[in-house]
Amino acid sequence: FMIKRPLIIDCDPGTDDAQCIMMLNACGLFDIRGITPVHGNVPLEFTSKNALFLSKYYGINRPVYKGAEERLIVRLPRAEYVHGSNGLGGFEYDLNGLNFADGKAWDFLYGEAVKQKGQLELVAIGPLTNIAITIMKHPDFPKLIKKFVIMGGARTAGNATPLAEFNIYQDPHAAEIVFKAGFEDFTVVDLQCCMTAYLTKEEEEKLGATPKNNSLCGLMHQVVRHRQENLRKLKGTKYNDLAEQEGKKMVFCDAAAAAVMIDPTISKYQDYYMMCETRGDKTFGQTVIDRLGFAGTTNIHLALGVDRDRFRQLYFDCLKKYEV
């Protein structure tokens, strides 16, 4: 008999969030206490409905508490062009009789952290607005979290700007609050780490042919179809090179965070002090790593890259759990 680890998933679903949540639920290690959607890939109106739907679809059936609709300070464009207008690649679903939990994400996050007496784990795979608000309301929150993993940041090139990764860029001020808050066991799965967690073209075909006896086949088929349509649209445009690159391998960024949460040994780590640029003209949203130790301390474990073969195995093992 194994005691499951209490976990809250803070997210902005998103097709890749959907993969991350699928894995965290299927692995059997976690007691998912609730889901706290935030604005991000698409507006909160959609991310929150997607979270509510996924909780039911995956059989998690835990409360979903709505979080922040906007960044703390700056308004920026979304990513409907990647995830489809509703965030799940246009996958249609019905919220028959499903309701959001009463209350706000940050009050639930803090209340649950107190209730779990220092055992609560937290994974954040969207902009960090909900986490920052929790910290501003309850400065002792970081000390109550046993393990914190985020998907965000970039040690080299970004994907929202030349230097900034999308999740962090969506709310750099929130990210800076979170980096400074004093989480004791804080792992950052950055963009460069995510690029090592991919499916090959053949594996993507396999995903697109998820068998009918798998309860997730509808969503998986739609995610693959949507991605392939998107890549076709980019061919011959100024994003042609990107389309070529992305066509070779299917990267689900947030799934890398799930892998690191489920099996920390899947990656190697380096401890650094990380901060977030909130004012630079060309560097806004960049995660800055103190490689030379000016800070005199470290605040994160940076995941350097996952073992690709183990990732593939873990991903398909988790997906298989939904076969009926």
PyMOL commands that set and color helices and strands:
alter all, ss='L'
color gray80, all
select helices_A, chain A and resi 15-26+44-57+80-83+105-115+129-137+141-144+166-170+172-180+191-194+201-208+217-234+240-248+253-262+264-266+308-320
alter helices_A, ss='H'
color red, helices_A
select strands_A, chain A and resi 5-11+30-37+120-124+145-151+186-189+198-200+249-251+267-276+287-290+300-306
alter strands_A, ss='S'
color yellow, strands_A
deselect
rebuild
show_as cartoon
